[in-house]
Amino acid sequence: MKSNQLNSSEQPPATSASSPRDNPCFGHDPNAAAVAVLTDDGISYLLPFAQFLFAKRTANPALENEPEAPPDKMSIHFAGAEVIVLGCGLERLERWLQGYELSFVKSADSRLGAVYDTLITSVILTLTKENV
């Protein structure tokens, strides 16, 4: 006869520290209508995907002069704002943005680079229209 009580000796399944669900730099939501952008200066912006124009991911040009600079740069353009994201492993961020599934983006301490495949070290937002 099986008991209805939980077996306290069983441990829950281990979660990987590099799981995208646990990453403090960005979030995933397949139903997101907007992306929350928390900039390095502590200001939070909510940018609707309806105003998303395009994104561009490149090598960070600062690497030429600063060997310790983050290797990747992504420019995310909305109708009224441009978001610059610096970090490493930004391919996942690009995929979620492409599917309108990116729920938030913010920077984290660069020391977390050893733990996560994707790490965002800087987020800067520039408003591109005067009446925004």
N, CA, C and O of each residue as an XYZ file, in Angstrom:
528
protein
N       0.847     -1.175      0.000
C       0.000      0.000      0.000
C       0.894      1.239      0.000
O       1.858      1.326      0.761
N       0.561      2.182     -0.854
C       1.358      3.386     -1.026
C       0.867      4.486     -0.101
O      -0.339      4.683      0.050
N       1.777      5.189      0.506
C       1.427      6.280      1.409
C       1.161      7.552      0.618
O       1.763      7.773     -0.433
N       0.266      8.382      1.121
C      -0.015      9.675      0.493
C       0.937     10.758      0.962
O       0.888     11.884      0.467
N       1.792     10.434      1.901
C       2.735     11.426      2.399
C       3.934     11.525      1.467
O       4.344     10.549      0.839
N       4.485     12.742      1.396
C       5.662     12.963      0.568
C       6.872     12.300      1.183
O       7.034     12.306      2.403
N       7.704     11.739      0.368
C       8.944     11.163      0.823
C       9.946     12.298      0.997
O      10.396     12.884      0.013
N      10.294     12.607      2.222
C      11.157     13.753      2.488
C      12.598     13.509      2.073
O      13.392     14.449      2.027
N      12.950     12.271      1.771
C      14.328     12.006      1.360
C      14.547     12.320     -0.115
O      15.692     12.407     -0.557
N      13.476     12.493     -0.885
C      13.619     12.826     -2.296
C      13.929     14.309     -2.453
O      13.258     15.162     -1.873
N      14.944     14.597     -3.238
C      15.334     15.980     -3.492
C      14.662     16.457     -4.766
O      14.488     15.673     -5.699
N      14.277     17.735     -4.825
C      13.717     18.255     -6.080
C      14.789     18.239     -7.153
O      15.979     18.269     -6.838
N      14.385     18.192     -8.421
C      15.386     18.189     -9.488
C      16.247     19.435     -9.428
O      15.756     20.533     -9.167
N      17.523     19.255     -9.670
C      18.458     20.391     -9.640
C      18.215     21.281    -10.848
O      17.957     20.796    -11.949
N      18.299     22.594    -10.629
C      18.174     23.527    -11.741
C      19.556     24.057    -12.062
O      20.354     24.317    -11.161
N      19.830     24.212    -13.298
C      21.118     24.706    -13.746
C      21.222     26.202    -13.485
O      20.269     26.948    -13.712
N      22.368     26.629    -13.012
C      22.584     28.064    -12.779
C      22.571     28.830    -14.090
O      22.341     30.040    -14.101
N      22.817     28.133    -15.199
C      22.842     28.828    -16.477
C      21.505     28.738    -17.205
O      21.423     29.078    -18.386
N      20.482     28.295    -16.535
C      19.163     28.210    -17.151
C      18.682     29.603    -17.527
O      18.785     30.526    -16.720
N      18.152     29.775    -18.750
C      17.681     31.104    -19.146
C      16.555     31.612    -18.257
O      16.366     32.822    -18.131
N      15.810     30.712    -17.644
C      14.712     31.144    -16.770
C      15.223     31.843    -15.523
O      14.532     32.688    -14.953
N      16.443     31.492    -15.093
C      16.999     32.052    -13.871
C      17.924     33.235    -14.119
O      18.402     33.849    -13.165
N      18.184     33.566    -15.370
C      19.142     34.607    -15.699
C      18.611     35.965    -15.222
O      17.496     36.349    -15.574
N      19.401     36.692    -14.427
C      18.939     37.982    -13.912
C      18.949     39.100    -14.948
O      18.464     40.196    -14.667
N      19.497     38.846    -16.151
C      19.653     39.888    -17.160
C      18.465     40.053    -18.091
O      18.275     41.130    -18.654
N      17.667     39.019    -18.265
C      16.548     39.097    -19.197
C      15.513     38.044    -18.860
O      15.807     37.037    -18.216
N      14.292     38.303    -19.312
C      13.208     37.377    -19.040
C      12.497     36.958    -20.313
O      12.545     37.646    -21.332
N      11.845     35.826    -20.231
C      11.143     35.236    -21.372
C       9.664     35.131    -21.053
O       9.279     34.595    -20.014
N       8.834     35.647    -21.955
C       7.384     35.529    -21.834
C       6.809     35.469    -23.243
O       6.840     36.468    -23.962
N       6.278     34.297    -23.657
C       5.752     34.183    -25.019
C       4.536     35.063    -25.279
O       4.120     35.210    -26.428
N       3.964     35.646    -24.243
C       2.798     36.520    -24.396
C       3.125     37.989    -24.172
O       2.216     38.804    -24.011
N       4.400     38.339    -24.159
C       4.797     39.723    -23.881
C       4.304     40.664    -24.978
O       4.440     40.377    -26.167
N       3.733     41.782    -24.562
C       3.314     42.823    -25.500
C       4.315     43.972    -25.509
O       4.281     44.838    -26.383
N       5.207     43.965    -24.520
C       6.211     45.021    -24.395
C       7.425     44.440    -23.680
O       7.352     43.394    -23.036
N       8.529     45.141    -23.812
C       9.747     44.752    -23.102
C      10.067     45.837    -22.077
O      10.071     47.026    -22.397
N      10.330     45.418    -20.859
C      10.736     46.345    -19.806
C      12.254     46.486    -19.887
O      12.983     45.494    -19.872
N      12.714     47.717    -19.972
C      14.143     47.999    -20.085
C      14.561     48.759    -18.837
O      14.101     49.875    -18.596
N      15.439     48.146    -18.041
C      15.985     48.806    -16.858
C      17.404     49.233    -17.202
O      18.292     48.397    -17.367
N      17.608     50.544    -17.307
C      18.902     51.067    -17.751
C      19.900     51.121    -16.600
O      19.539     50.981    -15.431
N      21.160     51.327    -16.962
C      22.231     51.373    -15.971
C      22.048     52.487    -14.948
O      22.543     52.377    -13.826
N      21.343     53.561    -15.316
C      21.120     54.659    -14.372
C      19.880     54.427    -13.507
O      19.470     55.326    -12.771
N      19.272     53.229    -13.583
C      18.176     52.871    -12.696
C      16.790     53.270    -13.175
O      15.818     53.106    -12.437
N      16.677     53.786    -14.381
C      15.368     54.186    -14.907
C      14.756     53.001    -15.644
O      15.443     52.302    -16.390
N      13.471     52.781    -15.433
C      12.762     51.685    -16.080
C      11.862     52.230    -17.185
O      11.105     53.176    -16.967
N      11.948     51.631    -18.366
C      11.129     52.002    -19.515
C      10.346     50.765    -19.956
O      10.846     49.644    -19.868
N       9.133     50.971    -20.426
C       8.331     49.901    -20.989
C       8.100     50.228    -22.459
O       7.398     51.185    -22.786
N       8.690     49.431    -23.343
C       8.632     49.699    -24.781
C       7.764     48.646    -25.465
O       8.072     47.456    -25.394
N       6.683     49.066    -26.126
C       5.767     48.108    -26.759
C       6.378     47.488    -28.019
O       7.023     48.172    -28.815
N       6.162     46.191    -28.181
C       6.646     45.513    -29.382
C       5.996     46.065    -30.646
O       6.557     45.922    -31.732
N       4.833     46.689    -30.530
C       4.180     47.291    -31.703
C       5.039     48.398    -32.301
O       4.864     48.749    -33.468
N       5.975     48.960    -31.514
C       6.852     50.023    -32.005
C       8.270     49.529    -32.311
O       9.160     50.324    -32.614
N       8.472     48.204    -32.228
C       9.777     47.625    -32.538
C      10.059     47.774    -34.028
O       9.219     47.427    -34.859
N      11.248     48.296    -34.371
C      11.628     48.490    -35.768
C      12.626     47.431    -36.240
O      12.361     46.693    -37.189
N      13.781     47.369    -35.563
C      14.792     46.384    -35.931
C      15.836     46.294    -34.829
O      15.891     47.133    -33.930
N      16.665     45.256    -34.919
C      17.780     45.078    -33.993
C      19.013     44.706    -34.802
O      18.919     44.110    -35.875
N      20.160     45.067    -34.270
C      21.424     44.785    -34.936
C      22.413     44.293    -33.885
O      22.677     44.978    -32.897
N      22.962     43.083    -34.114
C      23.944     42.507    -33.192
C      25.291     42.453    -33.899
O      25.404     41.916    -35.001
N      26.318     43.019    -33.252
C      27.657     43.074    -33.823
C      28.689     42.809    -32.733
O      28.360     42.699    -31.551
N      29.941     42.711    -33.161
C      31.036     42.705    -32.193
C      31.128     44.110    -31.605
O      30.871     45.095    -32.297
N      31.489     44.199    -30.354
C      31.609     45.488    -29.690
C      32.862     46.208    -30.208
O      33.971     45.707    -30.020
N      32.707     47.375    -30.857
C      33.889     48.086    -31.381
C      34.847     48.546    -30.287
O      36.011     48.821    -30.577
N      34.396     48.637    -29.056
C      35.263     49.061    -27.951
C      36.354     48.034    -27.660
O      37.334     48.356    -26.988
N      36.201     46.796    -28.158
C      37.212     45.757    -27.931
C      38.577     46.129    -28.510
O      39.608     45.676    -28.013
N      38.583     46.946    -29.552
C      39.846     47.346    -30.171
C      40.734     48.108    -29.195
O      41.955     47.952    -29.210
N      40.118     48.938    -28.340
C      40.880     49.757    -27.405
C      40.846     49.247    -25.969
O      41.720     49.571    -25.165
N      39.833     48.448    -25.655
C      39.668     47.940    -24.290
C      39.511     46.421    -24.330
O      38.412     45.929    -24.585
N      40.579     45.669    -24.087
C      40.502     44.212    -24.166
C      39.498     43.590    -23.186
O      39.016     42.482    -23.422
N      39.184     44.277    -22.111
C      38.243     43.755    -21.118
C      36.788     44.125    -21.415
O      35.896     43.771    -20.644
N      36.539     44.822    -22.506
C      35.175     45.239    -22.857
C      34.328     44.013    -23.212
O      34.864     42.997    -23.655
N      33.000     44.105    -23.018
C      32.124     43.000    -23.410
C      32.246     42.730    -24.914
O      32.371     43.674    -25.694
N      32.211     41.463    -25.331
C      32.460     41.151    -26.744
C      31.317     41.462    -27.709
O      31.557     41.656    -28.901
N      30.079     41.513    -27.215
C      28.930     41.712    -28.098
C      28.235     43.042    -27.842
O      28.226     43.563    -26.727
N      27.648     43.576    -28.921
C      26.850     44.795    -28.829
C      25.561     44.564    -29.617
O      25.594     44.042    -30.732
N      24.444     44.950    -29.041
C      23.173     44.868    -29.747
C      22.484     46.212    -29.653
O      22.339     46.777    -28.569
N      22.058     46.720    -30.809
C      21.273     47.951    -30.880
C      19.839     47.530    -31.175
O      19.576     46.872    -32.182
N      18.918     47.905    -30.304
C      17.502     47.562    -30.472
C      16.755     48.864    -30.714
O      16.756     49.755    -29.864
N      16.118     48.973    -31.874
C      15.478     50.214    -32.283
C      13.958     50.105    -32.203
O      13.352     49.185    -32.752
N      13.368     51.058    -31.512
C      11.921     51.215    -31.432
C      11.578     52.558    -32.067
O      12.473     53.358    -32.340
N      10.304     52.811    -32.304
C       9.874     54.056    -32.946
C      10.377     55.287    -32.197
O      10.710     56.290    -32.827
N      10.441     55.234    -30.876
C      10.842     56.410    -30.118
C      12.084     56.243    -29.270
O      12.418     57.133    -28.487
N      12.787     55.105    -29.408
C      13.940     54.879    -28.548
C      14.919     53.903    -29.190
O      14.546     53.057    -30.001
N      16.185     54.050    -28.799
C      17.217     53.091    -29.170
C      17.815     52.547    -27.887
O      18.199     53.306    -26.997
N      17.892     51.224    -27.796
C      18.461     50.559    -26.629
C      19.776     49.916    -27.049
O      19.814     49.133    -27.998
N      20.857     50.249    -26.340
C      22.163     49.649    -26.592
C      22.432     48.663    -25.461
O      22.412     49.025    -24.285
N      22.684     47.417    -25.836
C      22.960     46.351    -24.872
C      24.369     45.839    -25.143
O      24.697     45.484    -26.275
N      25.200     45.800    -24.106
C      26.544     45.238    -24.197
C      26.609     43.994    -23.328
O      26.013     43.951    -22.251
N      27.324     42.992    -23.790
C      27.453     41.765    -23.012
C      28.074     40.655    -23.829
O      28.810     40.903    -24.784
N      27.770     39.423    -23.442
C      28.268     38.265    -24.174
C      27.134     37.249    -24.332
O      26.252     37.147    -23.479
N      27.174     36.506    -25.431
C      26.150     35.505    -25.691
C      24.785     36.096    -25.983
O      23.772     35.543    -25.556
N      24.737     37.200    -26.696
C      23.471     37.911    -26.931
C      22.592     37.255    -27.995
O      21.542     37.797    -28.343
N      23.003     36.101    -28.516
C      22.194     35.405    -29.518
C      20.821     35.030    -28.967
O      19.815     35.162    -29.664
N      20.776     34.563    -27.718
C      19.490     34.185    -27.107
C      18.568     35.398    -26.987
O      17.369     35.309    -27.251
N      19.134     36.508    -26.594
C      18.369     37.753    -26.506
C      17.791     38.109    -27.875
O      16.634     38.518    -27.979
N      18.593     37.952    -28.911
C      18.159     38.234    -30.271
C      17.001     37.314    -30.691
O      16.030     37.778    -31.288
N      17.100     36.024    -30.382
C      16.025     35.076    -30.733
C      14.720     35.426    -30.034
O      13.659     35.404    -30.657
N      14.787     35.749    -28.746
C      13.563     36.077    -28.002
C      12.975     37.396    -28.480
O      11.754     37.555    -28.511
N      13.819     38.331    -28.849
C      13.339     39.595    -29.400
C      12.658     39.351    -30.745
O      11.623     39.952    -31.034
N      13.221     38.491    -31.550
C      12.651     38.176    -32.857
C      11.247     37.593    -32.730
O      10.385     37.869    -33.564
N      11.009     36.792    -31.698
C       9.696     36.188    -31.493
C       8.790     36.998    -30.581
O       7.747     36.506    -30.151
N       9.174     38.237    -30.280
C       8.418     39.100    -29.352
C       8.180     38.391    -28.018
O       7.090     38.462    -27.451
N       9.213     37.708    -27.526
C       9.106     36.947    -26.283
C      10.014     37.475    -25.179
O      10.077     36.893    -24.096
N      10.714     38.567    -25.444
C      11.607     39.160    -24.449
C      10.770     40.027    -23.514
O      10.157     40.999    -23.955
N      10.738     39.681    -22.222
C       9.883     40.434    -21.302
C      10.634     41.552    -20.576
O      10.046     42.593    -20.281
N      11.930     41.353    -20.281
C      12.704     42.429    -19.659
C      14.173     42.251    -19.987
O      14.623     41.159    -20.332
N      14.914     43.347    -19.873
C      16.353     43.335    -20.069
C      16.975     44.317    -19.079
O      16.489     45.435    -18.903
N      18.061     43.879    -18.434
C      18.794     44.738    -17.501
C      20.204     44.190    -17.355
O      20.469     43.037    -17.695
N      21.094     45.009    -16.855
C      22.485     44.575    -16.697
C      22.677     43.865    -15.361
O      21.874     43.995    -14.437
N      23.765     43.113    -15.296
C      24.131     42.409    -14.073
C      25.641     42.510    -13.896
O      26.358     42.931    -14.804
N      26.102     42.128    -12.745
C      27.519     42.172    -12.422
C      28.304     41.276    -13.384
O      27.917     40.132    -13.624
N      29.391     41.786    -13.925
C      30.180     41.037    -14.906
C      30.771     39.751    -14.323
O      31.144     38.854    -15.079
N      30.863     39.646    -13.004
C      31.386     38.422    -12.389
C      30.468     37.225    -12.623
O      30.890     36.080    -12.466
N      29.203     37.486    -13.002
C      28.271     36.393    -13.281
C      28.541     35.737    -14.628
O      27.899     34.741    -14.963
N      29.465     36.267    -15.401
C      29.803     35.698    -16.700
C      30.275     34.262    -16.621
O      30.131     33.511    -17.585
N      30.835     33.868    -15.491
C      31.276     32.482    -15.317
C      30.103     31.537    -15.081
O      30.250     30.322    -15.211
N      28.937     32.086    -14.735
C      27.777     31.263    -14.392
C      26.782     31.166    -15.537
O      26.176     30.114    -15.741
N      26.605     32.252    -16.290
C      25.568     32.309    -17.324
C      26.165     32.364    -18.722
O      27.195     33.001    -18.944
N      25.503     31.684    -19.669
C      25.936     31.721    -21.067
C      25.702     33.100    -21.672
O      26.469     33.549    -22.524
N      24.631     33.775    -21.226
C      24.312     35.112    -21.702
C      24.426     36.071    -20.525
O      23.809     35.861    -19.480
N      25.210     37.114    -20.699
C      25.370     38.100    -19.637
C      25.309     39.493    -20.248
O      26.001     39.789    -21.222
N      24.482     40.332    -19.672
C      24.361     41.718    -20.102
C      25.074     42.579    -19.070
O      24.747     42.537    -17.884
N      26.051     43.361    -19.526
C      26.837     44.175    -18.606
C      26.474     45.653    -18.656
O      26.853     46.413    -17.765
N      25.739     46.071    -19.696
C      25.343     47.473    -19.796
C      24.086     47.599    -20.648
O      23.949     46.945    -21.681
N      23.159     48.465    -20.188
C      21.938     48.777    -20.938
C      21.770     50.292    -20.924
O      21.653     50.905    -19.862
N      21.760     50.892    -22.121
C      21.614     52.345    -22.250
C      20.455     52.609    -23.211
O      20.392     52.012    -24.286
N      19.551     53.488    -22.833
C      18.425     53.854    -23.679
C      18.529     55.316    -24.041
O      18.787     56.162    -23.185
N      18.328     55.611    -25.318
C      18.314     56.986    -25.810
C      16.966     57.209    -26.485
O      16.578     56.459    -27.380
N      16.250     58.257    -26.044
C      14.994     58.615    -26.702
C      15.336     59.266    -28.026
O      16.219     60.121    -28.084
N      14.647     58.874    -29.099
C      15.017     59.331    -30.428
C      14.053     60.345    -31.017
O      14.304     60.876    -32.099
N      12.959     60.623    -30.329
C      12.007     61.624    -30.807
C      11.845     62.692    -29.728
O      11.895     62.394    -28.534
N      11.650     63.933    -30.160
C      11.527     65.035    -29.216
C      10.268     64.942    -28.357
O      10.306     65.291    -27.178
N       9.176     64.487    -28.913
C       7.891     64.491    -28.204
C       7.557     63.159    -27.543
O       6.383     62.820    -27.395
N       8.553     62.417    -27.152
C       8.297     61.126    -26.522
C       8.159     61.311    -25.036
O       7.939     60.341    -24.310
